[in-house]
Amino acid sequence: GITTAIAANPALQVQDTETLKRNVADSINQLLGLVFAMLALAVIIAVLSIANTLLLSVHERTAEIGMLRAVGATRTQVRMIVVIEAAILGVFGAACGLALGVLYGVLLRTVMAPLGITEQSLPWPWLAAFVGCGALAGVLASIWPAVTASRTDVLAAITTE
């Protein structure tokens, strides 16, 4: 039969439908692993970017931070301002990234529809977890800038203007 017809070419294989589906699923899972690794690198870069942005923001707002401290703001309150700002940045960045990712997924499904790939489920728990991870990444990135802001010398800060 067909096995003897392709025996001359070792690159060809005879597979049943289940084996073919399993092989395609394994290939897709490998691709997803690569995508998750790239996502992890992107998150590391985003955390460093948020920390850098917040450090610059704290440096530029030295006088405002000094004024807040002079009128009675505690170190904890100043730290919380920076942490909340970072959490907002993280959530906004994650939401924008997820919106683009879902859009690309819908477009990919549309392109793949002629091949019979029409599944259209969104992993809502994963999406929510990624937004939560974005907020957590923002908060983690804010630790150093928040401590820097809270240690601002009040007198030196208000005399910089």
Protein Blocks (a to p, Z undefined) as FASTA:
>chain_A
ZZlmmmmpmkbccddfklmmmmmmmmmmmmmmmmmmmmmmmmmmmmmmmmmmmmmmmmmm
mmmmmmmmmnopafklmmmmmmmmmmmmmmmmmmmmmmmmmmmmmmmmmmmmmnopabfc
dcfklmmmmmmmmmmmmmmmmmmmmmmmmmpcfklmmmmZZ
